[in-house]
Amino acid sequence: MKIITVNKKAYHNYEILETYQAGIVLSGPEVKSVKSGRIDLTGGYVTLDKEGNPWLINVKIAPYPPARMVQQNYDPTQSRKLLLKKKEISTLIGKGKMKGLTIIPLKVYNLHGFIKVEIGVVKGKKKIDKREEIKKREIERKIREEIRQK
């Protein structure tokens, strides 16, 4: 598994409750662009349409430069279909309707030649929670430094 990109803001702004691995429907030039790391997950989220199909919204995949002639009217933030099992989709439908929960992309990685997206059911953190997390990280860092010096 080779991690292509990580949504660092998501780990800071949200508390991750559950994660799922999903495939993503991409065109050929999009696959090459993603494999070269030209994807931005910030601001992206997952919605479910009336039929229950999950869609990845507001994720930017930059156009692949050698395919400019083919992709003249290419929209980098177009909606992309996610591929999940029916059981996972039914649990996401239930979680998506709960108040205060959101489904967002966390990571994009290459698994055995396939582009996969790790999506997470998340709950927003409050400012106080973020400060406490930073304090814990600082304390752990100081402890590690002291252990290393001894």
N, CA, C and O of each residue as an XYZ file, in Angstrom:
600
protein
N       0.845     -1.182      0.000
C       0.000      0.000      0.000
C       0.892      1.247      0.000
O       1.734      1.423      0.881
N       0.691      2.101     -0.998
C       1.440      3.350     -1.102
C       0.466      4.511     -0.913
O      -0.439      4.709     -1.724
N       0.658      5.275      0.161
C      -0.221      6.405      0.442
C       0.116      7.545     -0.519
O       1.271      7.958     -0.627
N      -0.902      8.046     -1.213
C      -0.721      9.119     -2.177
C      -0.918     10.474     -1.498
O      -0.094     11.374     -1.661
N      -2.002     10.621     -0.740
C      -2.254     11.865     -0.022
C      -3.091     11.603      1.221
O      -3.836     10.626      1.294
N      -2.953     12.496      2.201
C      -3.684     12.396      3.461
C      -4.352     13.738      3.728
O      -3.756     14.792      3.504
N      -5.582     13.695      4.204
C      -6.321     14.897      4.560
C      -5.980     15.255      6.010
O      -6.691     14.863      6.935
N      -4.881     16.004      6.202
C      -4.395     16.325      7.547
C      -5.375     17.196      8.327
O      -5.495     17.059      9.544
N      -6.066     18.079      7.641
C      -7.051     18.936      8.309
C      -8.162     18.106      8.940
O      -8.691     18.468      9.991
N      -8.515     16.997      8.303
C      -9.583     16.157      8.827
C      -9.197     15.562     10.175
O     -10.023     15.489     11.085
N      -7.948     15.139     10.301
C      -7.503     14.547     11.560
C      -7.431     15.596     12.665
O      -7.526     15.256     13.844
N      -7.264     16.866     12.299
C      -7.199     17.937     13.290
C      -8.594     18.444     13.668
O      -8.867     18.706     14.840
N      -9.469     18.581     12.677
C     -10.768     19.200     12.904
C     -11.877     18.227     13.301
O     -12.921     18.650     13.796
N     -11.662     16.938     13.089
C     -12.730     15.972     13.338
C     -12.250     14.815     14.201
O     -11.068     14.471     14.219
N     -13.195     14.230     14.909
C     -12.955     12.990     15.650
C     -13.463     11.861     14.752
O     -14.641     11.827     14.397
N     -12.575     10.944     14.391
C     -12.924      9.890     13.445
C     -13.542      8.714     14.202
O     -12.915      8.129     15.085
N     -14.781      8.379     13.842
C     -15.515      7.321     14.523
C     -15.364      5.979     13.814
O     -15.129      4.961     14.465
N     -15.494      5.965     12.498
C     -15.371      4.739     11.696
C     -14.688      5.069     10.380
O     -14.779      6.191      9.883
N     -13.997      4.070      9.818
C     -13.387      4.257      8.503
C     -13.799      3.119      7.576
O     -14.044      1.995      8.014
N     -13.869      3.435      6.300
C     -14.209      2.459      5.267
C     -13.251      2.633      4.098
O     -12.787      3.740      3.822
N     -12.961      1.539      3.419
C     -12.142      1.572      2.209
C     -13.085      1.515      1.014
O     -13.935      0.629      0.923
N     -12.929      2.464      0.102
C     -13.807      2.527     -1.062
C     -12.978      2.662     -2.326
O     -11.923      3.296     -2.334
N     -13.472      2.060     -3.383
C     -12.893      2.283     -4.699
C     -13.468      3.567     -5.256
O     -14.471      4.072     -4.753
N     -12.844      4.096     -6.287
C     -13.311      5.343     -6.880
C     -13.309      5.196     -8.401
O     -12.374      4.635     -8.972
N     -14.347      5.694     -9.046
C     -14.468      5.617    -10.503
C     -13.743      6.819    -11.096
O     -14.136      7.964    -10.872
N     -12.677      6.550    -11.857
C     -11.868      7.599    -12.480
C     -11.653      7.292    -13.951
O     -11.735      6.139    -14.376
N     -11.376      8.335    -14.725
C     -11.002      8.125    -16.129
C      -9.498      7.856    -16.180
O      -8.807      8.014    -15.173
N      -8.993      7.456    -17.333
C      -7.574      7.126    -17.489
C      -6.622      8.245    -17.113
O      -5.709      8.024    -16.317
N      -6.806      9.458    -17.667
C      -5.915     10.563    -17.288
C      -6.021     10.930    -15.808
O      -5.041     11.357    -15.198
N      -7.212     10.763    -15.236
C      -7.377     11.046    -13.805
C      -6.561     10.075    -12.955
O      -5.969     10.472    -11.952
N      -6.530      8.811    -13.353
C      -5.751      7.812    -12.617
C      -4.281      8.204    -12.616
O      -3.624      8.158    -11.576
N      -3.766      8.587    -13.776
C      -2.357      8.982    -13.861
C      -2.081     10.227    -13.029
O      -1.032     10.336    -12.394
N      -3.022     11.162    -13.033
C      -2.869     12.376    -12.258
C      -2.868     12.072    -10.757
O      -2.067     12.639    -10.014
N      -3.757     11.181    -10.306
C      -3.822     10.807     -8.892
C      -2.556     10.063     -8.480
O      -2.004     10.322     -7.410
N      -2.093      9.142     -9.320
C      -0.885      8.385     -8.986
C       0.340      9.292     -8.897
O       1.295      8.968     -8.191
N       0.326     10.424     -9.602
C       1.435     11.359     -9.492
C       1.240     12.338     -8.337
O       2.060     13.236     -8.148
N       0.158     12.176     -7.557
C      -0.048     12.978     -6.355
C      -0.749     14.299     -6.579
O      -0.672     15.184     -5.727
N      -1.424     14.457     -7.691
C      -2.078     15.733     -8.012
C      -3.548     15.708     -7.608
O      -4.430     15.948     -8.432
N      -3.808     15.414     -6.323
C      -5.167     15.358     -5.787
C      -5.201     16.124     -4.471
O      -4.249     16.074     -3.691
N      -6.301     16.834     -4.227
C      -6.460     17.634     -3.012
C      -7.778     17.246     -2.340
O      -8.849     17.416     -2.922
N      -7.696     16.720     -1.104
C      -8.871     16.249     -0.381
C      -9.520     17.312      0.502
O     -10.636     17.108      0.981
N      -8.853     18.432      0.726
C      -9.398     19.431      1.644
C     -10.725     19.966      1.128
O     -10.848     20.336     -0.039
N     -11.704     20.002      2.000
C     -13.033     20.478      1.641
C     -13.902     19.421      1.004
O     -15.052     19.702      0.666
N     -13.393     18.210      0.828
C     -14.174     17.149      0.208
C     -15.099     16.474      1.209
O     -14.836     16.465      2.411
N     -16.180     15.913      0.697
C     -17.112     15.169      1.536
C     -17.832     14.132      0.684
O     -17.728     14.140     -0.543
N     -18.561     13.241      1.346
C     -19.278     12.164      0.662
C     -20.769     12.358      0.884
O     -21.210     12.604      2.007
N     -21.546     12.245     -0.192
C     -23.005     12.281     -0.078
C     -23.579     11.016     -0.694
O     -22.921     10.325     -1.472
N     -24.814     10.731     -0.331
C     -25.518      9.577     -0.880
C     -26.728     10.087     -1.650
O     -27.513     10.878     -1.128
N     -26.879      9.628     -2.906
C     -28.013     10.080     -3.710
C     -29.274      9.282     -3.360
O     -29.259      8.467     -2.438
N     -30.357      9.518     -4.094
C     -31.643      8.878     -3.797
C     -31.596      7.364     -3.919
O     -32.306      6.656     -3.205
N     -30.754      6.864     -4.832
C     -30.630      5.410     -5.016
C     -29.685      4.788     -3.989
O     -29.574      3.564     -3.921
N     -29.009      5.604     -3.198
C     -28.081      5.093     -2.195
C     -26.655      4.960     -2.685
O     -25.837      4.306     -2.037
N     -26.340      5.573     -3.827
C     -24.972      5.530     -4.351
C     -24.129      6.608     -3.678
O     -24.551      7.763     -3.618
N     -22.947      6.259     -3.172
C     -22.086      7.277     -2.558
C     -21.305      8.051     -3.622
O     -20.797      7.466     -4.578
N     -21.216      9.364     -3.445
C     -20.510     10.240     -4.368
C     -19.499     11.075     -3.606
O     -19.799     11.595     -2.531
N     -18.306     11.204     -4.158
C     -17.246     12.029     -3.593
C     -17.366     13.421     -4.213
O     -17.243     13.582     -5.427
N     -17.606     14.423     -3.367
C     -17.891     15.777     -3.824
C     -16.743     16.703     -3.430
O     -16.146     16.541     -2.366
N     -16.439     17.667     -4.288
C     -15.504     18.758     -4.004
C     -14.061     18.303     -3.755
O     -13.327     18.960     -3.017
N     -13.655     17.200     -4.357
C     -12.257     16.765     -4.299
C     -11.620     17.134     -5.626
O     -12.117     16.770     -6.691
N     -10.514     17.862     -5.549
C      -9.888     18.384     -6.772
C      -8.813     17.427     -7.270
O      -7.870     17.106     -6.546
N      -8.962     16.975     -8.513
C      -7.934     16.200     -9.204
C      -7.471     17.059    -10.379
O      -8.224     17.322    -11.316
N      -6.228     17.482    -10.301
C      -5.682     18.358    -11.348
C      -5.618     17.607    -12.674
O      -5.406     16.394    -12.683
N      -5.796     18.303    -13.787
C      -5.722     17.632    -15.086
C      -4.310     17.106    -15.349
O      -3.319     17.724    -14.962
N      -4.242     15.964    -16.009
C      -2.955     15.345    -16.347
C      -2.379     16.082    -17.551
O      -3.004     16.099    -18.612
N      -1.191     16.696    -17.413
C      -0.659     17.554    -18.494
C      -0.555     16.909    -19.874
O      -0.933     17.562    -20.846
N      -0.065     15.658    -20.036
C       0.011     15.109    -21.391
C      -1.353     14.859    -22.044
O      -1.427     14.699    -23.263
N      -2.432     14.824    -21.254
C      -3.759     14.542    -21.807
C      -4.577     15.812    -22.006
O      -5.806     15.754    -22.030
N      -3.925     16.942    -22.147
C      -4.639     18.215    -22.292
C      -5.548     18.235    -23.515
O      -6.646     18.789    -23.458
N      -5.110     17.643    -24.605
C      -5.910     17.657    -25.830
C      -7.195     16.858    -25.661
O      -8.233     17.219    -26.217
N      -7.127     15.765    -24.886
C      -8.299     14.910    -24.676
C      -9.267     15.563    -23.702
O     -10.482     15.448    -23.865
N      -8.745     16.247    -22.692
C      -9.568     16.803    -21.615
C      -9.714     18.313    -21.738
O      -9.323     19.040    -20.824
N     -10.261     18.798    -22.834
C     -10.353     20.243    -23.033
C     -11.376     20.890    -22.105
O     -11.132     21.988    -21.605
N     -12.499     20.249    -21.863
C     -13.510     20.829    -20.972
C     -13.587     19.992    -19.681
O     -14.666     19.566    -19.270
N     -12.443     19.772    -19.062
C     -12.335     18.943    -17.857
C     -12.635     19.778    -16.611
O     -12.110     20.882    -16.460
N     -13.477     19.250    -15.722
C     -13.808     19.914    -14.452
C     -13.061     19.197    -13.326
O     -13.395     18.052    -13.021
N     -12.068     19.822    -12.699
C     -11.278     19.135    -11.675
C     -12.052     18.786    -10.406
O     -11.647     17.881     -9.677
N     -13.161     19.485    -10.122
C     -13.910     19.202     -8.892
C     -15.222     18.467     -9.164
O     -16.153     18.556     -8.364
N     -15.307     17.757    -10.260
C     -16.547     17.048    -10.574
C     -16.812     15.942     -9.552
O     -15.889     15.459     -8.897
N     -18.070     15.549     -9.423
C     -18.454     14.479     -8.498
C     -17.976     13.145     -9.047
O     -18.059     12.888    -10.249
N     -17.472     12.293     -8.149
C     -16.974     10.979     -8.563
C     -17.637      9.897     -7.731
O     -17.774     10.024     -6.514
N     -18.043      8.841     -8.400
C     -18.748      7.756     -7.726
C     -17.770      6.909     -6.916
O     -16.660      6.622     -7.363
N     -18.199      6.515     -5.723
C     -17.416      5.618     -4.882
C     -17.994      4.222     -4.966
O     -19.200      4.047     -5.141
N     -17.130      3.231     -4.841
C     -17.538      1.836     -4.931
C     -17.428      1.200     -3.547
O     -16.331      1.041     -3.011
N     -18.581      0.837     -2.976
C     -18.642      0.211     -1.662
C     -19.562     -0.994     -1.725
O     -20.349     -1.136     -2.661
N     -19.461     -1.865     -0.723
C     -20.366     -3.007     -0.618
C     -21.729     -2.525     -0.127
O     -21.826     -1.488      0.530
N     -22.781     -3.281     -0.448
C     -24.140     -2.875     -0.085
C     -24.308     -2.719      1.421
O     -25.006     -1.814      1.879
N     -23.674     -3.591      2.185
C     -23.774     -3.524      3.641
C     -23.132     -2.244      4.166
O     -23.662     -1.600      5.072
N     -21.979     -1.878      3.587
C     -21.306     -0.645      3.993
C     -22.148      0.581      3.624
O     -22.229      1.537      4.396
N     -22.768      0.550      2.450
C     -23.610      1.663      2.016
C     -24.798      1.829      2.955
O     -25.157      2.952      3.310
N     -25.417      0.705      3.365
C     -26.576      0.808      4.256
C     -26.180      1.373      5.619
O     -26.948      2.131      6.212
N     -24.995      1.020      6.127
C     -24.558      1.608      7.399
C     -24.239      3.093      7.226
O     -24.513      3.893      8.121
N     -23.661      3.466      6.081
C     -23.369      4.878      5.827
C     -24.648      5.700      5.715
O     -24.684      6.851      6.150
N     -25.694      5.122      5.136
C     -26.969      5.831      5.034
C     -27.488      6.149      6.432
O     -27.951      7.259      6.693
N     -27.409      5.172      7.322
C     -27.851      5.389      8.702
C     -27.000      6.412      9.425
O     -27.528      7.275     10.127
N     -25.682      6.324      9.262
C     -24.773      7.258      9.937
C     -24.903      8.667      9.357
O     -24.812      9.650     10.092
N     -25.115      8.768      8.040
C     -25.222     10.068      7.390
C     -26.442     10.855      7.836
O     -26.429     12.086      7.811
N     -27.503     10.153      8.246
C     -28.720     10.831      8.689
C     -28.634     11.301     10.135
O     -29.427     12.140     10.561
N     -27.668     10.762     10.903
C     -27.529     11.169     12.304
C     -27.015     12.596     12.389
O     -26.149     13.007     11.617
N     -27.558     13.340     13.336
C     -27.186     14.749     13.478
C     -25.759     14.864     14.012
O     -25.381     14.173     14.958
N     -24.978     15.743     13.395
C     -23.625     16.006     13.857
C     -22.561     15.117     13.244
O     -21.377     15.309     13.522
N     -22.943     14.142     12.412
C     -21.973     13.252     11.777
C     -21.840     13.604     10.299
O     -22.817     13.958      9.639
N     -20.625     13.500      9.797
C     -20.316     13.795      8.403
C     -19.445     12.676      7.859
O     -18.749     12.000      8.617
N     -19.480     12.482      6.572
C     -18.624     11.484      5.920
C     -17.641     12.248      5.030
O     -18.047     12.981      4.127
N     -16.331     12.067      5.298
C     -15.311     12.798      4.541
C     -14.197     11.852      4.101
O     -14.001     10.802      4.713
N     -13.460     12.217      3.038
C     -12.306     11.412      2.631
C     -11.114     11.698      3.544
O     -10.839     12.853      3.868
N     -10.407     10.644      3.958
C      -9.265     10.787      4.848
C      -7.941     10.575      4.129
O      -6.996     11.341      4.319
N      -7.871      9.534      3.301
C      -6.629      9.192      2.598
C      -6.960      8.712      1.199
O      -8.063      8.236      0.931
N      -5.993      8.844      0.320
C      -6.042      8.207     -0.999
C      -4.759      7.411     -1.124
O      -3.670      7.929     -0.877
N      -4.891      6.149     -1.510
C      -3.709      5.300     -1.620
C      -3.856      4.313     -2.761
O      -4.949      4.085     -3.280
N      -2.719      3.731     -3.140
C      -2.644      2.763     -4.221
C      -2.509      1.384     -3.586
O      -1.532      1.121     -2.885
N      -3.466      0.509     -3.821
C      -3.462     -0.830     -3.246
C      -3.517     -1.853     -4.380
O      -4.552     -2.017     -5.027
N      -2.410     -2.530     -4.613
C      -2.309     -3.545     -5.675
C      -2.700     -2.984     -7.038
O      -3.349     -3.670     -7.827
N      -2.311     -1.747     -7.318
C      -2.589     -1.143     -8.617
C      -3.923     -0.437     -8.709
O      -4.216      0.170     -9.739
N      -4.748     -0.492     -7.668
C      -6.049      0.170     -7.671
C      -5.990      1.405     -6.771
O      -5.351      1.385     -5.719
N      -6.659      2.472     -7.191
C      -6.744      3.680     -6.375
C      -7.887      3.481     -5.382
O      -9.023      3.217     -5.778
N      -7.582      3.608     -4.097
C      -8.583      3.452     -3.044
C      -8.670      4.742     -2.239
O      -7.687      5.472     -2.104
N      -9.850      5.011     -1.708
C     -10.089      6.170     -0.863
C     -10.548      5.656      0.494
O     -11.467      4.841      0.576
N      -9.908      6.134      1.559
C     -10.376      5.802      2.900
C     -11.297      6.926      3.329
O     -10.876      8.076      3.461
N     -12.583      6.578      3.549
C     -13.545      7.574      3.993
C     -13.856      7.316      5.456
O     -13.772      6.183      5.931
N     -14.210      8.356      6.151
C     -14.479      8.216      7.571
C     -15.764      8.906      7.971
O     -16.119      9.960      7.446
N     -16.460      8.278      8.925
C     -17.607      8.907      9.555
C     -17.032      9.707     10.717
O     -16.417      9.140     11.620
N     -17.228     11.008     10.696
C     -16.555     11.889     11.647
C     -17.543     12.785     12.376
O     -18.669     13.017     11.937
N     -17.064     13.275     13.508
C     -17.817     14.222     14.320
C     -16.899     15.410     14.566
O     -15.732     15.223     14.913
N     -17.395     16.611     14.394
C     -16.581     17.814     14.547
C     -16.066     17.991     15.967
O     -16.783     17.741     16.936
N     -14.809     18.427     16.080
C     -14.225     18.711     17.389
C     -14.495     20.163     17.757
O     -14.602     21.035     16.895
N     -14.602     20.396     19.049
C     -14.722     21.764     19.536
C     -13.320     22.323     19.762
O     -12.346     21.571     19.800
N     -13.222     23.634     19.910
C     -11.928     24.290     20.066
C     -11.196     23.777     21.306
O      -9.973     23.633     21.292
N     -11.936     23.505     22.368
C     -11.334     23.013     23.613
C     -10.687     21.653     23.382
O      -9.584     21.403     23.868
N     -11.358     20.774     22.647
C     -10.818     19.440     22.352
C      -9.519     19.543     21.570
O      -8.577     18.793     21.826
N      -9.462     20.472     20.614
C      -8.258     20.641     19.806
C      -7.089     21.087     20.671
O      -5.967     20.611     20.498
N      -7.354     22.013     21.613
C      -6.295     22.500     22.498
C      -5.769     21.378     23.386
O      -4.561     21.258     23.591
N      -6.683     20.552     23.916
C      -6.272     19.436     24.771
C      -5.412     18.447     23.995
O      -4.432     17.920     24.523
N      -5.778     18.198     22.752
C      -5.006     17.282     21.922
C      -3.590     17.814     21.683
O      -2.622     17.053     21.715
N      -3.476     19.117     21.444
C      -2.162     19.724     21.236
C      -1.323     19.628     22.507
O      -0.127     19.345     22.437
N      -1.940     19.862     23.675
C      -1.221     19.753     24.947
C      -0.707     18.341     25.164
O       0.439     18.161     25.575
N      -1.536     17.329     24.895
C      -1.121     15.929     25.051
C       0.065     15.612     24.147
O       1.012     14.945     24.564
N       0.007     16.095     22.898
C       1.091     15.861     21.954
C       2.397     16.482     22.446
O       3.461     15.872     22.331
N       2.313     17.697     22.994
C       3.506     18.379     23.511
C       4.098     17.621     24.698
O       5.318     17.483     24.794
N       3.254     17.131     25.597
C       3.726     16.373     26.762
C       4.403     15.085     26.310
O       5.476     14.744     26.808
N       3.792     14.369     25.379
C       4.382     13.128     24.861
C       5.721     13.397     24.192
O       6.653     12.607     24.345
N       5.834     14.491     23.459
C       7.078     14.850     22.788
C       8.183     15.128     23.821
O       9.321     14.691     23.647
N       7.843     15.855     24.893
C       8.828     16.146     25.944
C       9.291     14.869     26.638
O      10.477     14.718     26.931
N       8.372     13.958     26.902
C       8.722     12.682     27.538
C       9.670     11.897     26.638
O      10.663     11.347     27.115
N       9.373     11.839     25.334
C      10.242     11.113     24.396
C      11.643     11.722     24.350
O      12.634     10.996     24.287
N      11.726     13.063     24.380
C      13.025     13.725     24.365
C      13.824     13.415     25.612
O      15.031     13.187     25.533
N      13.159     13.401     26.781
C      13.849     13.102     28.034
C      14.349     11.671     28.057
O      15.452     11.406     28.536
N      13.558     10.752     27.550
C      13.963      9.343     27.499
C      15.169      9.194     26.556
O      16.100      8.444     26.850
N      15.146      9.895     25.450
C      16.228      9.818     24.474
C      17.532     10.374     25.045
O      18.609      9.862     24.738
N      17.444     11.401     25.860
C      18.647     12.023     26.425
C      19.306     11.168     27.490
O      20.508     11.299     27.723
N      18.549     10.293     28.146
C      19.109      9.462     29.219
C      19.908      8.313     28.703
O      20.440      7.528     29.488
